[in-house]
Amino acid sequence: MDAQLQRRYKARATIIKAVAHPTRLFIVEELKKQNRNAGELTEMIGADASTVSKHLSVLKNAGIISDERRGTTIIYHLQTPCILNFIGCVEEVLQAKAQDQMNIISSCKL
């Protein structure tokens, strides 16, 4: 693999890693519904503010979310809604995997 291709795959992996955490997936799903500030997200998640801030930073650095200052409040929104297509694909994989397991279980009951 040449260096350019390696950089491309590394950039892709960085984005995938950014959503590879349950809390960050929750944040993405919530921002799909409506823009939120860090305080709202912290309350919804039930974690301390510094932890939520770190998750927001990871998503922002990956280009998945962005923020906008409104007075003293920072509002976060989904910058790239196309990430939801990827999450939808993950759901399809989970469903197919579950169906495969059900087929195996059904065949064992004979």
Secondary structure, 3 states (H helix, E strand, C coil): CCHHHHHHHHHHHHHHHHCCCHHHHHHHHHHHHCCEEHHHHHHHHCCCHHHHHHHHHHHHHCCCEEEEEECCEEEEEECCCCHHHHHHHHHHHHHHHHHHHHHHHHHHCC
